[in-house]
Amino acid sequence: MAEKSGTTTLKYGQETALNFAVWKRRFPALAIGMRTAKATTLIAIVAAAVLHNIAITDEHLMPNPEIPFEELLQAVDAVPPLEENDGYGARRALIQHHFL
């Protein structure tokens, strides 16, 4: 019985690692490390999972696997910050489209 339990744990651990690799590819900010409180980091990880599921539902493609990961990270640095109102509007549109 213990052998079966260990195999199951290993299987789910590998699946979890694969999921995080996919999320890091889609959301490079997860790969560079977050300098936030644990609770905030947890919220960001859950948000990434939700947004990833929305992207799958809406058939958004993953970033091209041919692009080196370092270039994706540079693209994250190149994105200018949103104005406060722009972020709120984008957030509100996302909520209304997917959750209401």
PLY file of the C-alpha trace (Angstrom):
ply
format ascii 1.0
element vertex 100
property float x
property float y
property float z
element edge 99
property int vertex1
property int vertex2
end_header
0.00 0.00 0.00
2.82 2.42 0.86
4.39 1.86 -2.58
1.13 2.78 -4.32
0.78 5.90 -2.19
4.34 6.96 -3.02
3.74 6.43 -6.74
0.56 8.50 -6.60
2.34 11.29 -4.73
5.14 11.29 -7.31
2.64 11.39 -10.18
0.79 14.39 -8.76
4.05 16.13 -7.90
5.18 15.78 -11.52
1.83 17.08 -12.80
2.04 20.06 -10.46
5.57 20.84 -11.66
4.40 20.64 -15.28
1.48 22.99 -14.55
3.82 25.54 -12.99
6.14 25.28 -16.01
3.20 26.03 -18.32
2.05 28.95 -16.16
5.58 30.36 -16.03
5.67 30.26 -19.83
2.31 32.05 -20.10
3.00 34.43 -17.17
6.76 35.09 -17.06
6.34 37.21 -13.93
5.88 33.93 -12.05
9.28 32.76 -13.27
11.30 35.77 -12.18
10.19 35.52 -8.58
7.89 37.74 -6.62
9.07 40.04 -3.90
5.75 40.13 -2.11
4.24 38.75 1.06
3.34 35.06 0.96
-0.37 35.84 0.96
0.03 38.18 -2.03
2.13 35.61 -3.89
-0.52 32.96 -3.26
-3.19 35.28 -4.66
-1.05 35.87 -7.77
-0.60 32.12 -8.31
-4.34 31.49 -7.98
-5.03 34.39 -10.35
-2.57 32.90 -12.85
-4.41 29.58 -12.66
-7.78 31.27 -13.22
-6.48 33.39 -16.10
-4.81 30.34 -17.64
-8.13 28.46 -17.53
-9.90 31.45 -19.10
-7.26 31.56 -21.83
-7.80 27.87 -22.55
-11.58 28.34 -22.65
-11.21 31.32 -25.03
-8.65 29.36 -27.10
-5.78 31.81 -26.60
-2.55 30.25 -27.72
0.46 29.77 -25.53
3.55 31.85 -26.33
5.54 30.39 -29.20
7.82 27.67 -27.78
10.46 28.69 -30.34
10.95 32.01 -28.51
13.68 31.68 -25.88
12.38 32.17 -22.37
14.83 35.03 -21.78
13.11 37.02 -24.56
9.74 36.53 -22.85
11.22 37.89 -19.63
12.56 40.94 -21.48
9.07 41.50 -22.90
7.69 41.61 -19.34
10.16 44.38 -18.48
9.17 46.32 -21.64
5.45 46.55 -20.77
4.71 50.02 -19.44
2.60 50.23 -16.28
-1.09 50.93 -16.78
-2.69 54.08 -15.58
-4.80 53.34 -12.52
-8.05 53.88 -14.41
-6.94 51.69 -17.33
-6.21 48.77 -15.00
-9.55 49.15 -13.29
-11.40 49.19 -16.62
-9.56 46.11 -17.86
-10.27 44.32 -14.59
-13.95 45.25 -14.68
-14.29 44.10 -18.33
-12.65 40.77 -17.50
-14.95 40.19 -14.53
-18.08 41.12 -16.48
-17.16 38.95 -19.47
-16.17 35.82 -17.57
-17.84 35.88 -14.18
-21.13 37.79 -14.40
0 1
1 2
2 3
3 4
4 5
5 6
6 7
7 8
8 9
9 10
10 11
11 12
12 13
13 14
14 15
15 16
16 17
17 18
18 19
19 20
20 21
21 22
22 23
23 24
24 25
25 26
26 27
27 28
28 29
29 30
30 31
31 32
32 33
33 34
34 35
35 36
36 37
37 38
38 39
39 40
40 41
41 42
42 43
43 44
44 45
45 46
46 47
47 48
48 49
49 50
50 51
51 52
52 53
53 54
54 55
55 56
56 57
57 58
58 59
59 60
60 61
61 62
62 63
63 64
64 65
65 66
66 67
67 68
68 69
69 70
70 71
71 72
72 73
73 74
74 75
75 76
76 77
77 78
78 79
79 80
80 81
81 82
82 83
83 84
84 85
85 86
86 87
87 88
88 89
89 90
90 91
91 92
92 93
93 94
94 95
95 96
96 97
97 98
98 99
